[in-house]
């Protein structure tokens, strides 16, 4: 066929027969119709359907996955499917675990809200090129989940990119005010007030000079509906016009780093709070628990009791058998007490040397005495390596309404002293 024979009508016919899918859609009536479908589009698209479903199927899902994004984020779909000019985009469709690279071009019918979608699956060479490009941006995708520009003066958003959905910026017609009111629902409830304050036009205008950047950490839903740690970054674009309030907004994925950091902090908190030998609270931490018990008891109207437990004649164990045996005896003794306390809401620590202390919540006088006796009997009945058996003296004191730590501790200390004075292997309550 000669070039002169290729009329406008023949060219349209050739194009129509070569494309993989041709869709006509109406955004205002929320419907679409497939004029032609072949290849992968027979599996992806129905012959008829809603325009919302068309938008969702084509590009509002997780990259390289058939899985829809979480329902909360789908509120943005109606704003995504509005086009004021020709629009071209490369898509990834995952069908039966196979990724298909698709070139999509959208032609608006001016002033009608109607569009013509032209869809073509690209060949293997294009797919390979796209794969190489994907490798280059994968690091960025892992770091920045969301980027956007916005203009406070015009109250507009632009250059929106959801990297978990697409490598490219997305066509989006949404005001900054509307975007902010919608995105707050994806923020962890306890962080929502802070987000609304720090993202408000008033705050951004008053706190940001040109080029200034601020960020804060919070938890936010990802596209799968899982809350992760992110860093929200606001940066005012630097221009010579002081009345230009354009910003870049970015959501940085810091989840793994934050979880790791919190685990490290927790580890060092434990090191600072635990007795290195027995792995229970050390003196400073159990003393803090006593202060906490007084506050909690008054706030929650909850009873609390203090136990002071002293191993009898422990110096003789060290003198006769050495400190290694003494340490193993302390470790075994600690486990016996821990087992006894598991029945109660309690905290347990080493006060110093062979002295131990515990706070127990929600307990009556009778239950406290029974617990103290059970501890004493369990220790006396236990078989300890090398030393055979040991006993302990237990002092107990309920927290009184007018107690401060000093008065409460003094009664428990006097009680354990009285138990020792009465011959040891005793329980005394004051």
ABEGO torsion letter per residue (X at the ends): XBAAABBAAAAAAAAAAABABBBBBBAAAGBBBBABBBEAAAAABBABEBAAAAAAAAABBBBGBABBBBAAAAAAAAAAABBABBBBBBBBBBBGGBBBBBBBBBBBBBGAGBBBBBBBBBBAAAAAAAAAAAAAAAAAAAABABBBBBBAAAGBBBGBBBAAABABBBBBBBBAAAAAAAAAAABBAAAAAAAAAAABAAAAAAABBBGBBBBBBBBBBBAAGBBBBBBBBBBBBBBABAABBBBBBBBBBAAAAAAAAAAAAAAAAAAAABBAAAGBBBAAAAAAAAAAAAAAAAAAGBBBBBBBBBBBGAAAAAAAAEAAAAAAAAAAAAAAAAAAAAABBBBBBBAEEABBBBBBBGBBAAAAAAAAAAAAAAAAABBBBGAGBBBBBBBBBBBBAABBAAAAAAAAAAAAAAAAAAGEGBBBBX
